């Protein structure tokens, strides 16, 4: 049986906490897309673990797999594994041999391309993390990428590097005007230096038995009766196909990618549960439309500051302050349709306590027409004016005690808010998050048990 966890907004919805909670009932947790641009913060017993590549289930001792849909920075991978070991954990992480590798030159290209867009009025500055994610996926699509399996064969690695470095060096020099030889980035385009480093990466991966044929590995685990949890990174509205293009990531966080990015068949993944994770308000790192953003008068900016501080709305990977807005139902309806949510988990309801007002965007006005979902083009989305419904606010309570007592202990106004949102998404409420710790999640249904039913 399988459970797939999907972000329903713009990322940062608190997916890691739910993956961590339900990961305890899984035997294998699989990341199926993205790279170390995806921050997950997991809190257990007051201990905080910040992960950007290792699957969140590693904190629970489950087997973690980076699927073929991921792009892998070995430096980050080994750093996170070593850091967890230093804290007394023993993460078991496997990497798909078909996953693509982030090389140092990808990070260089990511930085200079984004800088070029910032300096050029005709460019679209997306606000990437600068981790080389986009250029690595570009090389994958261009059939010049280097895969994890290539690191295991020195002769193949040398051959692949000579081709890939030649191409990417030409891009850096001829398109972006970077004098590679005289820059601080010379080593990032040095075939010999890269070969030396990544041969050693391959040796460590092989010595530690970390690489797998992902499709075969997961098929065998499932045949043996294992429970598999798929963990998406980022959120639906920055999906490269279904998000507000071009202000998107370079992969597919939506549920359909769980099959493509792991090699486990679509009938298997589709037969399981798909849980959409919702933040009780909206936040975003980076550029792009955000119709409900609280950035108008002093009152709105004060509300945004209050929510940002209470919610700790600063990027796990970048540390950048996130943009804040009211919950956007057109966005959530779109997410539910695209991934086929069977249930939702609504997080951070505690952050909204004690606000002077509480609004939810229930639709948009666009060119004199009322619409209830996100337009297909970013230009049209930018012109949308939110239509709001006001909700009763609630006061802060002892959230830890509420989590222990259960759903009925939530303030009535909170339950009204949660149930309205879930109903609009046509999905059942599986969980409500009232704090960052695993024990501060009220579980109404365990998706693995729902999948068994």
GUBAKE-62184 format. One line per field, with one value per residue (C-alpha): residue number from 0; x, y, z. Coordinates in Angstrom, 3 decimals, padded with zeros to 6 digits, always signed. Example, Ala and Ser with C-alpha at 12.3 -4.5 7.8 and 13.67 -1.06 7.14 Angstrom:
# GUBAKE-62184
i = [0;1]
xx = [+012.300;+013.670]
yy = [-004.500;-001.060]
zz = [+007.800;+007.140]
This chain:
# GUBAKE-62184
i = [0;1;2;3;4;5;6;7;8;9;10;11;12;13;14;15;16;17;18;19;20;21;22;23;24;25;26;27;28;29;30;31;32;33;34;35;36;37;38;39;40;41;42;43;44;45;46;47;48;49;50;51;52;53;54;55;56;57;58;59;60;61;62;63;64;65;66;67;68;69;70;71;72;73;74;75;76;77;78;79;80;81;82;83;84;85;86;87;88;89;90;91;92;93;94;95;96;97;98;99;100;101;102;103;104;105;106;107;108;109;110;111;112;113;114;115;116;117;118;119;120;121;122;123;124;125;126;127;128;129;130;131;132;133;134;135;136;137;138;139;140;141;142;143;144;145;146;147;148;149;150;151;152;153;154;155;156;157;158;159;160;161;162;163;164;165;166;167;168;169;170;171;172;173;174;175;176;177;178;179;180;181;182;183;184;185;186;187;188;189;190;191;192;193;194;195;196;197;198;199;200;201;202;203;204;205;206;207;208;209;210;211;212;213;214;215;216;217;218;219;220;221;222;223;224;225;226;227;228;229;230;231;232;233;234;235;236;237;238;239;240;241;242;243;244;245;246;247;248;249;250;251;252;253;254;255;256;257;258;259;260;261;262;263;264;265;266;267;268;269;270;271;272;273;274;275;276;277;278;279;280;281;282;283;284;285;286;287;288;289;290;291;292;293;294;295;296;297;298;299;300;301;302;303;304;305;306;307;308;309;310;311;312;313;314;315;316;317;318;319;320;321;322;323;324;325;326;327;328;329;330;331;332;333;334;335;336;337;338;339;340;341;342;343;344;345;346;347;348;349;350;351;352;353;354;355;356;357;358;359;360;361;362;363;364;365;366;367;368;369;370;371;372;373;374;375;376;377;378;379;380;381;382;383;384;385;386;387;388;389;390;391;392;393;394;395;396;397;398;399;400;401;402;403;404;405;406;407;408;409;410;411;412;413;414;415;416;417;418;419;420;421;422;423;424;425;426;427;428;429;430;431;432;433;434;435;436;437;438;439;440;441;442;443;444;445;446;447;448;449;450;451;452]
xx = [+000.000;+001.136;+000.527;+001.597;+002.137;+001.714;+002.087;-001.112;+000.184;+003.574;+005.715;+006.469;+003.108;+004.596;+004.836;+007.845;+005.880;+003.254;+005.818;+007.598;+004.393;+003.016;+006.522;+006.557;+003.935;+005.875;+008.710;+010.094;+009.888;+010.598;+011.445;+010.296;+011.429;+013.425;+016.789;+018.404;+016.307;+013.495;+013.689;+011.976;+011.996;+011.154;+010.729;+010.851;+010.864;+011.971;+014.857;+014.788;+016.167;+016.546;+016.816;+016.982;+017.694;+017.504;+013.882;+012.126;+011.447;+015.154;+014.464;+012.067;+014.522;+012.696;+014.504;+014.769;+015.006;+015.917;+014.069;+015.104;+013.030;+015.356;+018.530;+021.199;+024.003;+026.374;+028.003;+024.647;+023.690;+026.818;+026.764;+023.203;+023.847;+027.011;+025.197;+022.395;+024.946;+026.704;+023.353;+022.995;+020.814;+021.622;+019.905;+019.465;+019.374;+019.338;+019.801;+018.351;+021.049;+018.890;+018.783;+020.781;+023.738;+024.098;+027.631;+029.416;+029.000;+025.227;+025.313;+027.484;+025.110;+022.096;+023.613;+024.738;+021.492;+019.379;+021.700;+021.377;+017.603;+017.752;+019.815;+017.670;+014.170;+013.116;+014.101;+011.922;+013.664;+012.199;+014.023;+015.730;+017.700;+020.851;+021.387;+021.783;+018.447;+017.198;+020.445;+020.658;+017.144;+018.046;+020.997;+018.717;+016.237;+019.113;+020.509;+023.869;+023.252;+025.351;+023.460;+024.296;+025.014;+027.673;+029.644;+030.118;+032.084;+035.174;+035.513;+031.888;+032.177;+035.200;+033.438;+030.230;+032.119;+034.118;+030.933;+028.850;+031.577;+032.400;+028.775;+028.190;+031.483;+030.493;+027.151;+028.887;+031.363;+029.411;+025.945;+026.734;+030.183;+031.924;+035.699;+035.855;+039.660;+040.156;+037.139;+036.641;+034.587;+037.412;+037.505;+033.761;+034.484;+037.735;+037.178;+040.149;+039.123;+035.515;+036.570;+038.773;+036.024;+033.160;+035.080;+035.450;+031.716;+031.011;+033.350;+031.589;+028.162;+029.328;+031.132;+028.068;+025.695;+023.583;+022.614;+019.597;+017.620;+014.748;+011.873;+013.018;+013.851;+010.425;+008.602;+010.286;+009.610;+005.954;+005.714;+007.097;+004.207;+006.032;+004.201;+005.616;+005.207;+005.986;+007.224;+006.835;+008.940;+007.705;+004.033;+001.456;+001.510;+005.212;+004.875;+006.590;+003.439;+000.599;+002.023;+002.236;+004.882;+007.599;+007.674;+008.014;+010.456;+011.959;+010.081;+006.598;+005.631;+002.124;+001.050;+001.418;+005.182;+005.366;+005.084;+007.362;+009.943;+010.206;+009.470;+006.602;+003.605;+000.834;-001.794;+000.069;+000.521;-002.995;-004.532;-003.191;-004.009;-003.020;-002.923;-002.729;-000.907;-002.362;-000.970;-003.839;-002.635;-000.364;+003.359;+005.864;+009.605;+010.526;+008.783;+005.465;+001.774;+000.172;-003.289;-003.958;-000.606;-000.765;+001.389;-000.938;-001.459;+000.150;-002.606;-001.948;+001.807;+001.379;-000.764;+001.844;+004.628;+002.622;+001.924;+005.503;+007.009;+004.541;+004.880;+008.660;+008.175;+011.757;+013.054;+014.612;+017.163;+017.626;+016.681;+014.736;+011.585;+008.515;+005.750;+002.482;-001.125;-004.600;-005.591;-006.375;-009.171;-008.875;-005.296;-006.407;-009.224;-006.726;-004.288;-006.960;-008.070;-004.537;-003.428;-006.746;-006.576;-008.297;-007.576;-006.044;-003.949;-004.278;-001.289;-000.439;-003.942;-002.268;-000.446;-003.791;-004.868;-005.492;-005.570;-007.787;-009.348;-009.363;-010.108;-010.207;-010.136;-013.092;-012.773;-011.355;-012.726;-011.044;-012.107;-015.571;-016.036;-016.096;-013.879;-013.188;-009.827;-006.373;-006.051;-003.741;-001.463;+000.521;-000.448;-004.142;-003.435;-001.637;-004.825;-007.049;-008.662;-009.450;-013.024;-012.943;-015.114;-014.570;-014.318;-014.577;-011.192;-010.144;-008.024;-004.802;-005.189;-002.889;-002.248;-000.287;-003.261;-005.636;-003.454;-003.610;-007.386;-008.219;-010.196;-013.234;-010.970;-010.173;-011.970;-015.276;-014.196;-011.083;-013.141;-015.487;-012.508;-010.880;-014.086;-014.924;-011.511;-011.645;-015.158;-014.053;-011.250;-013.679;-011.493;-011.706;-009.758;-007.016;-005.021;-004.791;-001.435;-001.389;+002.378;+005.707;+006.274;+005.081;+002.799;+001.201;-000.694;-004.281;-004.801;-008.356;-007.386;-004.211;-003.910;-002.280;-005.291;-007.618;-005.670;-006.135;-009.888]
yy = [+000.000;+003.563;+007.070;+010.159;+013.500;+016.590;+020.299;+022.056;+025.626;+027.226;+024.985;+025.395;+023.862;+021.696;+018.480;+017.290;+017.061;+014.821;+012.709;+012.297;+011.363;+008.916;+007.814;+005.896;+003.597;+003.273;+000.915;+003.070;+006.836;+008.006;+011.489;+011.497;+014.910;+018.034;+018.382;+020.202;+023.287;+021.689;+022.431;+020.185;+020.934;+017.969;+018.374;+015.375;+015.661;+019.273;+018.349;+020.183;+018.597;+020.705;+018.590;+019.657;+016.385;+013.356;+012.136;+013.304;+009.735;+009.320;+010.793;+007.890;+005.203;+004.210;+003.469;+006.666;+006.623;+009.446;+008.417;+008.774;+011.979;+013.706;+015.647;+014.865;+017.021;+014.478;+017.130;+017.933;+014.263;+013.239;+016.349;+015.650;+011.944;+012.679;+015.381;+012.991;+010.374;+012.923;+013.453;+009.767;+008.695;+006.002;+007.045;+004.365;+006.322;+004.776;+006.704;+005.745;+005.026;+006.828;+010.039;+012.919;+014.498;+018.203;+019.214;+022.386;+024.019;+023.691;+025.914;+028.458;+028.577;+028.890;+031.934;+033.781;+033.093;+034.484;+037.472;+038.070;+038.070;+040.562;+042.921;+042.486;+043.967;+041.376;+038.443;+036.739;+036.616;+033.524;+033.776;+030.369;+029.007;+028.984;+025.278;+024.275;+022.504;+024.060;+023.652;+019.992;+019.302;+021.182;+018.840;+015.866;+016.982;+017.786;+014.235;+015.455;+014.860;+012.700;+010.101;+008.477;+005.212;+006.974;+007.750;+004.022;+003.544;+005.806;+005.374;+006.325;+009.233;+010.656;+010.373;+011.993;+014.813;+015.737;+016.196;+017.896;+020.264;+021.354;+022.273;+024.057;+025.937;+027.236;+028.399;+030.186;+031.927;+032.566;+033.259;+034.828;+036.264;+034.532;+034.275;+030.803;+030.483;+033.736;+033.416;+031.940;+029.237;+027.768;+024.501;+024.011;+023.587;+021.622;+018.073;+016.651;+018.212;+017.112;+013.608;+013.275;+014.436;+012.461;+009.204;+009.359;+010.072;+006.948;+004.914;+006.016;+005.311;+001.839;+001.071;+002.079;+000.130;+003.239;+002.960;+001.009;+000.250;+002.266;+000.684;-002.857;-002.024;-000.521;-003.266;-005.926;-004.048;-003.709;-007.384;-008.216;-006.273;-003.061;+000.223;+002.975;+006.695;+009.131;+012.575;+015.477;+018.615;+022.200;+022.710;+022.410;+026.055;+025.873;+022.615;+023.119;+021.978;+022.926;+025.959;+029.659;+029.307;+030.616;+031.256;+027.541;+024.851;+022.556;+019.365;+018.058;+018.117;+016.866;+013.294;+011.941;+012.404;+009.886;+007.121;+008.681;+009.777;+006.392;+003.770;+002.268;+001.833;+004.404;+001.788;+001.052;+004.687;+005.598;+002.835;+004.428;+007.553;+011.046;+013.616;+017.343;+019.415;+022.887;+025.784;+027.652;+030.827;+031.408;+031.990;+032.172;+032.538;+034.150;+036.087;+035.462;+036.339;+036.112;+037.749;+037.422;+038.859;+041.146;+043.949;+046.945;+049.473;+049.569;+047.362;+044.586;+044.797;+044.624;+041.492;+039.955;+040.703;+039.159;+035.954;+035.778;+036.048;+033.650;+031.128;+031.384;+032.181;+032.221;+029.800;+026.578;+026.544;+030.260;+031.984;+034.550;+036.038;+034.596;+036.663;+036.269;+036.186;+034.951;+031.417;+031.094;+028.600;+028.804;+027.603;+024.761;+023.630;+023.450;+021.422;+018.949;+018.369;+017.969;+015.392;+013.802;+014.322;+011.704;+013.680;+016.909;+017.964;+021.610;+023.010;+026.118;+026.929;+028.012;+030.793;+032.440;+032.712;+036.186;+037.956;+041.014;+039.642;+036.487;+036.343;+033.575;+034.132;+032.149;+033.235;+035.816;+038.679;+038.723;+041.137;+041.440;+037.676;+035.605;+032.505;+029.819;+028.394;+029.600;+030.881;+028.973;+031.930;+033.975;+037.274;+036.527;+035.436;+038.715;+040.578;+038.594;+040.440;+038.215;+037.858;+037.378;+035.727;+036.765;+034.170;+034.438;+034.532;+032.397;+032.975;+031.212;+028.160;+025.528;+023.908;+020.992;+020.145;+020.467;+018.113;+015.573;+015.864;+015.690;+017.429;+018.377;+020.345;+022.825;+026.172;+026.027;+028.808;+026.801;+023.709;+025.795;+027.171;+023.746;+022.029;+024.792;+024.510;+020.711;+020.811;+023.263;+020.844;+017.904;+015.892;+014.592;+016.131;+013.680;+015.910;+019.391;+020.853;+023.043;+023.238;+022.105;+018.961;+015.556;+015.334;+018.674;+017.204;+016.106;+012.979;+012.224;+009.456;+007.570;+007.345;+003.920;+002.626;+004.341;+002.671;-000.705;-000.210]
zz = [+000.000;-000.630;+000.690;-001.267;+000.494;-001.699;-000.979;-002.040;-002.183;-002.831;-000.656;+003.063;+004.058;+006.811;+004.796;+006.777;+010.019;+008.426;+006.586;+009.888;+011.745;+009.185;+008.220;+011.490;+009.948;+006.685;+005.895;+003.088;+002.499;-001.053;-002.320;-005.934;-007.251;-006.449;-004.789;-001.906;-002.629;-000.604;+003.110;+005.639;+009.356;+011.583;+015.345;+017.670;+021.442;+021.207;+018.883;+015.562;+012.404;+009.273;+006.139;+002.514;+000.712;+003.005;+003.194;+006.367;+007.461;+008.272;+011.703;+012.371;+011.296;+008.106;+004.860;+002.819;-000.968;-003.335;-006.490;-010.105;-010.351;-007.887;-008.603;-006.034;-004.692;-003.120;-000.954;+000.640;+000.883;+002.748;+004.936;+006.081;+006.661;+008.640;+010.637;+011.598;+012.647;+014.844;+016.601;+017.352;+014.432;+011.874;+008.607;+005.957;+002.681;-000.790;-004.040;-007.419;-009.967;-012.532;-010.448;-011.906;-010.128;-009.364;-010.358;-009.185;-012.587;-012.281;-009.201;-011.009;-013.967;-011.667;-009.987;-013.089;-014.954;-012.102;-011.771;-015.504;-015.263;-012.403;-014.550;-017.658;-017.711;-020.287;-018.070;-015.473;-012.110;-010.441;-007.131;-007.215;-004.278;-006.409;-005.695;-009.349;-009.546;-012.790;-014.784;-013.685;-014.954;-018.150;-018.686;-017.967;-020.633;-023.004;-022.609;-021.341;-017.632;-015.355;-013.365;-010.053;-011.856;-013.945;-010.767;-010.196;-013.446;-013.713;-017.485;-018.100;-015.679;-017.492;-020.839;-019.578;-017.834;-020.921;-022.923;-020.237;-019.035;-022.580;-023.221;-019.912;-020.078;-023.508;-022.075;-019.198;-021.507;-024.699;-023.252;-019.876;-020.616;-017.722;-018.106;-016.586;-016.528;-014.611;-012.300;-008.851;-010.551;-012.670;-010.706;-011.230;-014.963;-014.564;-015.857;-013.957;-010.639;-011.069;-012.047;-008.974;-006.609;-008.094;-008.486;-004.706;-004.396;-006.425;-004.249;-001.066;-002.540;-003.565;-000.301;+001.736;-000.527;-001.084;-004.750;-006.014;-009.117;-007.680;-009.608;-008.840;-005.219;-004.513;-006.408;-004.284;-001.058;-001.961;-002.952;+000.488;+002.043;+002.928;+003.302;+001.072;+001.643;-001.174;-000.169;-002.575;-002.313;-002.864;-003.752;-006.519;-007.566;-008.395;-010.356;-013.723;-015.581;-013.242;-011.439;-012.238;-014.953;-015.196;-011.431;-010.789;-009.799;-012.447;-011.559;-010.686;-006.997;-007.882;-007.142;-010.664;-010.423;-007.571;-010.153;-012.774;-010.210;-008.518;-011.159;-009.184;-011.475;-011.676;-010.823;-007.605;-006.597;-007.722;-005.637;-002.456;-000.478;-001.663;+001.131;+000.393;+002.988;+003.563;+005.536;+007.203;+005.491;+002.501;+002.323;-000.476;-001.036;-004.339;-007.071;-008.791;-008.458;-005.028;-005.158;-001.416;-000.319;+002.708;+001.366;+001.053;+003.819;+007.264;+008.715;+006.191;+006.628;+010.389;+010.020;+007.714;+010.211;+013.046;+011.103;+009.826;+013.296;+014.956;+012.141;+011.779;+008.117;+006.966;+004.328;+005.675;+002.866;+002.114;+005.383;+003.346;+004.912;+003.228;+001.691;+003.614;+002.432;+003.302;+002.383;-001.338;-002.117;-005.938;-005.485;-003.205;-005.509;-008.364;-006.240;-005.213;-008.789;-010.154;-007.582;-006.624;-002.876;-000.755;+002.401;+003.666;+006.625;+007.659;+009.541;+011.556;+012.789;+016.043;+014.161;+013.293;+016.934;+018.364;+015.000;+014.722;+011.540;+009.442;+005.725;+003.124;-000.626;-002.006;-005.638;-008.023;-010.072;-013.482;-016.208;-014.677;-014.337;-011.142;-011.333;-008.746;-009.867;-010.862;-014.463;-016.767;-017.517;-015.041;-016.697;-016.102;-012.527;-011.885;-012.822;-010.467;-007.569;-004.582;-003.336;+000.415;+003.020;+006.621;+009.383;+013.144;+014.820;+017.769;+020.827;+021.699;+023.928;+025.360;+022.001;+023.445;+025.662;+022.705;+020.666;+023.464;+023.898;+020.196;+017.489;+019.574;+021.914;+019.131;+019.421;+017.570;+015.184;+014.295;+013.473;+011.323;+009.404;+008.928;+007.812;+005.342;+003.706;+003.460;+002.034;-000.664;-001.574;-001.645;+000.719;+004.268;+007.153;+008.107;+010.454;+011.970;+012.982;+016.103;+016.595;+015.121;+017.207;+016.043;+019.086;+018.218;+015.287;+015.831;+013.760;+012.663;+010.236;+009.463;+005.656;+005.844;+007.723;+005.230;+002.414;+004.119;+004.499]
